[in-house]
Amino acid sequence: MPTERARIQQLETLASEQGQAIDSVARGLANLTVTVQQEFVKVNSRLDRIEDDLTVLKTDVVEMKGDITWLKMDVAVLKTDVAGLKTDVAGLKTDVAGLKTDVAGLKTDVAGLKTDVAGLKKDMIEVKQDVAELKTDVAGIKSDVAALKTGQNRMQLTLEMLLAYLRERL
């Protein structure tokens, strides 16, 4: 059996080893505490940035809500405008249908007028021919009138000569 001194020696060795182990654990805890504190600083810094980002995001969300409200109002105005335009388009479609009917009537009228114009052109050609004939007739009549005037003048002269001859004799 070990002696008391050996036992004390063993206990002192054990206590010394345990002290070293405790010192090692204490140093590890101290290092771990420093590391944990450094990580907490990093985490706190990240949290501060996240809080700042959240503040910016909250501001952006408020602005976006305002923008959405304006956009909703714009959409309502556009919907009203679209409804008005649809009404206008319906009216225009009705007008176009009426105009198409008018155009069809006008086409019929134009076709009739073309026929009339063709007839008038034919009549015009005939009238031109008649005018040409009349001009020829007028020229002939003028010539006849001139001949008649000449004949009348001769007759007048002959009559005057006969009257003068008769006056002389009577």
Protein Blocks (a to p, Z undefined) as FASTA:
>chain_A
ZZfklmmmmmmmmmmmmmmmmmmmmmmmmmmmmmmmmmmmmmmmmmmmmmmmmmmmmmmm
mmmmmmmmmmmmmmmmmmmmmmmmmmmmmmmmmmmmmmmmmmmmmmmmmmmmmmmmmmmm
mmmmmmmmmmmmmmmmmmmmmmmmmmmmmmmmmmmmmmmmmmmmmmmmZZ
